Amino acid sequence: MDEWRAIVTKARKDPKFKAKLLKDPNAVLKAYGIKVPRGVKYKVVEDELKGERHLVLPPDEKDPSLVIDSFDRDPDSGDPGF
């Protein structure tokens, strides 16, 4: 997803942009043309090079109403591939 890569690239270079992304990811996603479904609030977390890492369990695939994002995910792992 080119838009997400652009967001990540800018966040790595621009501390103010990164702070906004962490504080209000929905606004940043919308500004980059990524559709944010009504009622969904995204949360961006930052992994450290050393220390804490985050793993996210994907929603139950049997219930399509739980699929809340439009990222292109790997069908086997659920990884969006960023």
Buried (B, 14 or more C-beta within 10 A) or exposed (E): BEBBEEBBEBBEEEEEBBEBBBEBBBEBBEEBEBEBEEEEEBEBEEEEEEEEEEEEEEBEEEEEEEEEBEEEBEEEEEEBEE
